[in-house]
Amino acid sequence: RWANEQLPDPRQEAAAQNLIGSLRCLVCQGQSIADSDADLAGSMRAMVRTRIAAGERPQAIRTWLIARYGNWVSFTPPVEPLTWPLWAAPLVLLLGGLWLARNRFAKRR
């Protein structure tokens, strides 16, 4: 029922929207469940809204979904030893690019 309908309580709907926007569609992979038209995404939206309407906290719902589908379901994976390369890669690439650029410009002088 709640896949494409908003909750009557604006605070609950805001909490649902925040959570729905931060969860990855397992079918589309590059979209959140808020943006996806896949049936599974609709089921997940309905489940999130149903649980929030029942009084469950968004963090508890996120924890349950991660336990069921793995960290991949979240657009913001936790920082832990297994994901350190994921979090460090942008910084390493930026520093490597700056180092290469510095060397290029130093050779021109």
C-alpha positions in Angstrom: 0.0 0.0 0.0 2.7 2.5 0.9 5.0 1.9 -2.1 3.8 5.1 -3.9 1.7 6.8 -1.2 3.0 9.1 1.5 2.4 8.6 5.2 -0.3 10.8 6.8 2.2 12.1 9.5 4.6 14.6 7.9 7.4 13.8 10.4 7.1 10.0 9.7 7.1 10.7 5.9 10.2 12.9 6.2 12.0 10.1 8.1 10.8 7.6 5.5 12.0 9.8 2.6 15.4 10.2 4.2 15.8 6.5 4.6 14.4 5.6 1.2 16.7 8.0 -0.5 19.8 6.5 1.2 19.0 2.9 0.2 20.2 1.3 -3.1 17.8 -0.5 -5.4 19.0 -4.1 -5.5 17.7 -4.4 -9.1 18.8 -1.1 -10.6 22.0 -0.9 -8.5 22.7 2.7 -9.5 19.5 4.2 -8.2 18.0 4.6 -4.8 14.7 2.9 -4.0 13.1 6.3 -4.1 14.1 6.7 -7.8 13.6 3.2 -9.0 10.5 1.8 -10.7 11.5 -1.8 -10.0 8.9 -4.0 -8.1 11.5 -4.8 -5.4 12.2 -1.1 -4.8 8.4 -0.6 -4.5 8.2 -3.4 -1.9 11.2 -1.9 0.0 9.5 1.6 0.0 6.3 0.0 1.3 8.2 -1.9 4.0 10.1 1.1 5.1 6.9 3.2 5.4 5.0 0.4 7.1 7.7 0.0 9.7 8.1 3.7 10.3 4.3 4.0 10.7 4.4 1.3 13.3 6.9 3.4 15.3 10.2 1.7 14.3 13.3 3.9 14.1 14.9 4.5 10.7 18.3 3.3 12.0 16.8 0.0 13.2 15.2 -0.5 9.7 18.6 0.3 8.1 20.3 -2.2 10.4 17.8 -4.9 9.5 18.1 -4.2 5.8 21.9 -4.4 6.0 21.7 -7.6 7.9 19.4 -9.0 5.3 21.0 -7.7 2.1 24.6 -6.7 3.2 26.3 -3.3 3.4 25.8 -2.9 -0.4 22.2 -1.9 0.1 23.3 1.4 1.7 24.7 4.2 -0.4 26.9 5.1 2.6 28.7 1.9 3.6 30.2 1.9 7.1 33.9 2.7 7.7 35.5 -0.5 8.7 38.7 -2.3 7.7 37.1 -4.0 4.7 35.9 -0.6 3.3 39.0 1.5 4.0 40.2 1.2 0.4 36.8 2.5 -0.8 37.0 5.5 1.5 40.7 6.1 0.9 40.6 5.8 -2.9 39.4 9.3 -3.7 42.1 10.9 -1.5 44.9 8.6 -2.9 43.8 9.4 -6.5 43.7 13.1 -5.8 47.1 13.1 -4.3 48.5 11.0 -7.1 47.0 13.4 -9.7 48.5 16.4 -7.9 51.9 14.7 -7.7 51.8 13.9 -11.5 50.7 17.5 -12.3 53.5 18.9 -10.1 56.1 16.7 -11.9 54.7 17.7 -15.4 54.8 21.4 -14.6 58.3 21.2 -12.9 59.7 19.6 -16.1 58.4 22.5 -18.3 60.4 25.1 -16.2 
